[in-house]
Amino acid sequence: MRINDPEIVVEVESAFARYEAALTGNDIKMLDALFLASPHTIRYGIGENLHGIDAIRDFRRGRSPVGLARRLERTVITTYGADLAVAATLFYRDAAPGKVGRQMQTWIRTDKGWQVAAAHVSIIDEPQV
């Protein structure tokens, strides 16, 4: 298995960038397109445990579009072969000083392109170095 094939990394970076733009712009249609439409798709959020695409879609439709802006740091995308990748990033929101968000996504190549099959988002107190 080839790890971090440069061409595959670029593909996933592009999908990840589309996801980030859709998330901060509350583009629900694009977010839905970037998540695998499956009852097996999972998204663990800050205050919710969502199993299946229907639960994820319901959450997105009910979420407030206010305060979604954030800045990313230490984004790492690692690809495993041509069809699997993990994206990990830290994020910060001005409205949450002293907190750091953590996001991990498992991306898979499907017939619709790269899609998220599993995601985990959490926020913690920013560790003191």
Buried (B, 14 or more C-beta within 10 A) or exposed (E): EEEEBEEBBEBBBEBBEBBBEBBBEBBBEBBBBBBBBEEEBBBBBEEEEBEBBEBBBEBBEEEEEEEEEBEBEEBEBEBBEEEBBBBBBBBBBEEBEEEBBBBBBBBEBEEEEBBBBBBBBEBEEBEEE
